[in-house]
Amino acid sequence: MRSGPQRQGASARPAPTLVWDLPTRLFHWTLLAAVVSAWVSFELAEALGDATLKWHRVNGLLVLILVVWRLLWGIAGSSTSRFASFVPGPRAVFGYLRGLIAGGGSRFLGHNPAGALMVLALLLVLGVQGAVGLIATDDNDLVGGPLYRLVDAASNAWAAGKHAFLFNYVLLPLIMLHVAANILYGVVKREPLIQAMVTGRKPQGKYADAPAAEIVARPLLRAGVCLIIAVALTLGGILLIGGTLRL
């Protein structure tokens, strides 16, 4: 006799709230794959028979294109992806962290203030590392980035050192902190941040920033236009200043 009402109650459970559009989710996981592939293709270049680091350079260009795309999508994308909707001021960040340390803290549909800083930091570091890689040469001076011939050998060596430093001592710690924070939010605060970046949805609730995301019309078409612009700006810019895309 009780099974009927229980089934009705379960079916009446509120539908999840839309958070992330498909282009934002595709960007997130594609960027992750490109960064991992760039690292693997560098570390295992000899085993892969890639002495000229062809795949590492391809992945580096892909990372730069994705960063430029994300900057464009931060203006043209859906509400939770727009910089205007989530870039916090210092007061918001400190207020959020105080609440978090005290065991509370507001819940956010999109990026919370601390998460927003992490997003900006990752984009900045990836952009700088990719830009430095454009003029870097490898240890054996067999090959360099698309712009390495435009500067002298000392600058090539400096760029190579900074490229490695940024990855090992800035980017990797940021990525590990980002992953750890997402896991902790899921375990401790019961906020499915990783799951939401897969499904695009979160459970319904009272969120401090917005009750639901405002998805732009035809997001894939708009994202495709942004991608074309990002490719043109990145690769076209390299060619315009005298670089080469020859692999």
DARA-V882914 format. One record per helix or strand of 2 or more residues. SS is the DSSP state (h for helix, s for strand). FROM is the first residue (numbers start at 0). TO is the last residue. If there is no record, write none. Layout:
# DARA-V882914
SS|FROM|TO, SS|FROM|TO
This chain:
# DARA-V882914
h|1|10, s|16|17, h|21|42, h|53|75, h|78|80, h|82|85, h|89|100, h|112|132, h|147|149, h|152|186, h|192|198, s|200|201, h|218|239
